[in-house]
Amino acid sequence: MPEQYYATFAIVVFLIVYALIMSEKIHRTIVALAGAILVVIVGAIDYEQAIHHIDWNTIGLLIGMMIIVGITKKSGVFEFLAIWSAKKAKGEPMAILVALCTITAFASAFLDNVTTVLLIVPVTFSITRELKISPMPFLISEILAANIGGTATLIGDPPNIMISGPAGLSFMDFIINLAPVVIVIYIATILILRVIYRKDLHAKEELKQRIMQFDAAKELKDRVLMKKALLVLALTVVGFMLHNVLHIENSVIALAGATLLLLISREEPEEALLAVEWPSIFFFVGLFILVGSLQENGVIAKIAEYAIEVTGGDLLKTGMLILWLSAIASAFVDNIPFVATMIPMIIEMGPQGMNVIGDLNPLWWSLALGACLGGNGTLIGASANVIVSGMAAKEGHPMSFLGYMKIAFPLMIMSIVISTIYLYLFYLS
């Protein structure tokens, strides 16, 4: 194939892969790997370049955290927290909803939103079954809380993990710059959810007493493992906070934490590695190679050049374009491939590229807020949404696409409006 056609070929393959991912007719991992192999075989990107474009820091960080979380959840600590909070709420449905959402948001910031909902949702079904109320308000609220909480830290949501390496941003950078607005968005979301569901969340007194009879302590299956796992998790988070001082990559810290937990817990490596979502890992690998082929053939640079022309290189206009484009796009397509495409584009806008006027960091915060919060807009916007929807269907409570969107999309827009004000006041004015 003549070299001038490689860019066109890379674009066509990328668009076909994107369309197939959206259609969900073929597993996204298979589609991404097939596309990556195709661009390498044809020569749109050579093997060495393909390997270079894989972000190994992202891959290592994901694998390390998945192993730590997989071992930790065996202790039953997450189920314990959910039932403990329900009892503290004295069986009051609205108070339970707020408690479960708060646990979900906090856990999503330090684990990941998919793992968090997998742990919280089964307990939610048990509680709502005892109270004889619909689980739907709880499920929708927990999806929103998971995606909002995951926005606050480097490890909470895959887009942030992907952004951190190329942008050179630390764990503390994410907390300092994103946690304040995330807290405001979470409080605003919960207050509105309380108004929306105030008439739906009522239970008889005798049913509330059943919740009070739950024994949270029984959920702690292995207290020794819990102590070891929480110690390692705490050490790992401290490592993330100090990674700039230590000059150690986040992936090395996560893998070191996973290795330490394997050593002190005596878990079988084969079993621990089953906790790693290998389809997701290989999806990332395929995606990085596909985006690399666009980058090597100058496609990303052209898109960045066009964006600069539209915004005139003005930091405010560029930041707002990235925030709102990311939010709307992430509501309807998977935010991971979208972010993978946007990262090299923002890099091209920097001092070595088209020279956006000012520091690039506000653009990274625009991308992180837009991609993570935008995922709340629809049932297919983020992985956590799809997983909760599937779990609800298995329990006989199918979640309507439009029913979810009617509640979630306006709340997502509200979160982006708050983000717009925050970015303007502190970064883009």
N, C-alpha and C positions, 0 to 999 in steps of 0.2 A: 504494500500500500504506500503511495507517495506521501511524504511527510506532511504536506499541506492539508491532507485529509484526516490526519490523526486527531486534530481538535474536534472536527465534526463528528468523527467516530466516537470519541470520548463523551461528547455531549449526548449523542443518541443513546449510547449504552446507559449513561447515568439517568436519563429521563425514563427509559424503559424500566430500569431497576426501581426507580422512585414510584412509577405507576403501579408496578407489581407489588411493591411494599404496601401502597395505599389500598390496593384491591384485596389484600390478605388471602388471595387464592393459593399462593405458594408461600411457604414459610420464609420470612424475611432473611434469615441467615443463608438459606440456599440461594436466594436471589442475589444477595450482596456478594457471596463468594463466586457465583457464576459470572457476575459482571466483572469482578476483579480479575478472575482468571482470563476472561475474554480480552480485556484491554492489555494484559501482559502478553498473551499469545500473539495478538495482532501486532504488538509493538508500540501501542500508544504510550506505554510506559515500560521501561526495561526492568528486569528483576531487581537489580541493585537499588534503583530509584523507588520501586514498590516497597521494598523492605525499609528503606529510609523514611518513607511517608507514614509508616505505621507508628502511632504514638505509643511507644512501649511503656511510658510513664502511666498513661491512662489504663492500659491493659494490666499492668502490675498492681496498680492501686485497686482496681475492681476485683481482681482475683484475691488479693490479700484480705480485703474487707469482707468478701463473700465467705471465705473460710472462717474468719473470726465470728461473723454473725451466725453462720451455720452451726458452729460448735456451741455458741452462747445460747441459742434458742432451745437446745436440748435440755437445758437446766429448768425450763419452764418459767423463767423470770418475767417474760413479757405477759404471759397469761395471768401470773400473780398480780402484776401491776394493774391490769385491766379490771380484774374482779375486786381488788382492793379499792380502786377508785369508785367502782359502782357502789360498794358498801359505804364508802365515805359520803357518797351522794344520797345515802339513805333510801335508795331505790327510786328516787324521783327521776322520771325519764329525761326531762330537760337538763337536769344537773349531770346525769350520766352522759348525755350527748356531749356536753361541754367537756367533761372529764376525759372521755375517750378521745375526743378530738385533740385535746391538749397533749395527751400522751402520744397520739399519732404524730402531731406536728413536731414535738420535741424529739421523738425517736427517729423520725424521718431525717432530721438534721444531722444525726450522728450515725445512722445506719444507712438505709436507703428506702425510698418510699414503697418499693415493691415488697421488700422483706417485711416492712412495718405493717402493711395492710394484710399480708398473708397471716400475720400473727394476731392482729386485732379483730379482723372480721369474724372468724369462727366464735370468738368470745362474745362479740356483738350479737350474733344469732342466738346464742344461749340466753343472753340477758333479755332480748326482745321477746323470745319465745316464752319465757317465764312471766313477763309483764303483759303478754298477749297484745302487743302493739306492732305496727308495721316496722320492719327494719330499714325501710327505704330512707327516711330522714337521716338515720345514723350513717348509712352507707354513703350517701351523697356527701354528707358533711365530712366523713372520714377521708374520702377521695380528695376533697378540697384541702383539708388540713394536711394531708400527706404531701401534696404538691407544693403547698405554701411553705411548710416546714423545711422541705428538701431544698428550697431556694436559698436558705440562709447560710449554708456552709459549702465548702469545697467538695465534701464527700456525700452531700445529701441527695444530689440529682446528677445523672450522667452528663447533662450539658455543662455543669460547673466543673466536673472532673476533666472534661475535654478542653474547656477554656483555660484551665489553670496552667497547663504546661506551656503552650505557645505564647500565652500572655505573660508568663513569668510571675504569676500571682500566688501568694502563699495562703495557707489555711486561715491565718489571722486577717489577711486582706479581705477575704470573703465575709468573715464575721463582722469586721469593723464597718465595711461598706454596704453589706446587704442585710444583716440581721436587724438593724433599726427599722428599716422600711417594712421588712417581713413581719415584725411584731405588730406594727400599726395595721398592716393588711389583715393579719390573722384576727386581731381584736375586732376590726370593722366587719369582717366576714362572719364571725361568731355572733355578733350583735344582730346582724341582719337575718341570719339563720334562726335565731331565737324568735324573731318577729314572724318569719315565714311559717315556722312549725309550732307556734304557740298553741294552736287549736288541736294539733294532731298528737301531742305528746302528753297523754294523761293515762294513768293506770289506777286500778282499784287498790285500796289500802292493803288488803290481804295479799295481793300479788306483789306489792312492794316488799312485804315481809319475807317473801320467798327469797328475794335477792339478798336480804340480810342474813339468811341462813347459809349462803354459799361460804365455803371454807377456802379462802385464798391460799392459805399455807399448803393445802393439798396439791396445788399446781406446781409447787417447787419440787421437781422430781429429783434434782441432784444439787444440794446446797454447796457441796465442795466445788463442783464444776462451776456453779454460778459465781462463787467468790474468785476463782481463778480467771474465769472469762471476763468478769467485770474489771478486774485488776488490769488484765492485758488490754482491754478496750480503753480504759482510762490512760494507760501508758501510751497507747497508740495515738490517741487524741492529743496528748501532751507533746508527743513527737511531731505531729502535724503543726502544732502551734510554734514549735521551736525549729522547724525545718530550715528556715532562713539562717538562723544562728548556727545550726549544726552543719549546714551545707550538705544535707542529705535529701535526695528526692523523696517525694511523698510515696511513690511506689515502693521504694526500699523500706520505708518506715512501716507501711501496711504489710508487706511480705515478712518483715522482721517480726511484727506483732503476731502474724499468723503462725510463723515458725515457732515462736516462743510458746504460744498457746498449744500447739501440737506437742511440744516437748513436755510441758507441765501437766497437760490433761491426759496424756498417753492415748489420745484418740488414734485410731488406725488411719494412716494417710489416705488409703483408698476410700474410706467412708467420708473423711473430711472433704476430700476433693469432689465428692458427689454434690456438695453444697454449692460448688461453683456453677454458675449458669453458663456452661460452655457454649450453647447456641448464641447467647448475647456476646460473649467474648469474640467468637468468630464472625459475628455480624459486624462488630467494630472493625476487625481486621479487614474484611472485604470493603467496608465503607471508606476506611482511610486510604486504601489503594485506589478506589474509584475517584475520590476527591483529588488524590495525588496526580492522577492522569489528567484531570482538568487543569490542575496547577501547572504541571510540566508543559502543557500545550498552550499556556497563556490565556485560557478561558477565564480563570478567576481574576486575573489582572484586568481584562477587558470589562468585566462586570464591575469591579471596583472603580475603574476609570469612569464608567457611566454613572455610578452612584455619586462620585465626586462632582461630575458635571451637573447632575440634578440638584445637589445641595450646595454647590459652589464651594465645597471644602469647609463649609461652616460647621463647627462642632455641634452646635445646638440642633441644626436641621438634620445632620447626619445621625446624631444620637436618637432623635425622635423617630426618624425613618426606621432605624434598626429596631428600636423598642416595639413600635406598633406593627411593623412587618413581621417580626419574630412572633409576637403574640397571636396575631390573626392566623399566620401560617401554622404555628404549632397547635392551634386548636383543631385543625383539620388534617394535618399530616403529622407523622412521627417527628418529634422535635430533634431526635438524634441525627438523622441525615441532614436536616436543615442546618443545625449548628455546625456539623462537619463541613458544610459548604461555606458558611458565613465566616468561620475562623480565618482561613487563608485570605478571604476578601478584606477583612479588617486589617490583617497584617499588611496587605498591599497598600492600604490607605495611610500607613505610617511613614516615618521619615525616609525609609528606603524606597517607598513607593510613590503614591500620589500626593503625599504631604497634606493630610487633613490638618487644619490649624489647631494646635493645642495638643495636650496629653491624650493618648489613646485610651487610657483606663476607663473614662466615662462610657466609651463605646462597648467595652467588655461588660460593664455593669448593665448597659442597655440590653445587650444580647442575653445575658444571664437572666435578667428579670423577665424579658419578653418570652424567651423560650420556656423557662420553668413555669411561670404563672399562666402563660397562654395554654399550656397543656390541660388546664382545668376546664377549658371552654366546651369540649364535647367528650363523649364516651371513648373516642379513639385518639384523643390528644396526648395521652401519656400511658405508659405501660400499666401503672397502678389502676387507672380507670378501667382498662380492658380486663384486668385480673379480677377486680371487685365485681364487675358486671357478670363475668363467668361464674364466680362463686355464688352470686345472688340467683342466677338462673338455675344452678344445681339445687339450691334450697327451695325452689318453687316460687321465687320472687323476681321474675324477669324485669330487667331495668330498661325502660323505654328510652330510645335515643333522644327523642324530642322532649320527653318528660324530664330527663336529666338536664338537657340543654336549656330548658326553660328556667331552671333554677341556677345552673352553673354559669352559663354564658354571661348574663348580666353581672354576676359577681366577679367573673374574670375581667370584664371590662372595667369594673370599679377598681380592681387591683392594679390594672394598668394605668388608670387615671391617677391613682395615688402614686404609682411609680413615676409617672410623668412629672408630677409636682415635685417629688423628692429629687429626681435627677436634675430638674431645672434649678431648684433652689440651691443644691449643694455641689453640682458638678458642671452644669451646662450654661449657667447664666453669665 
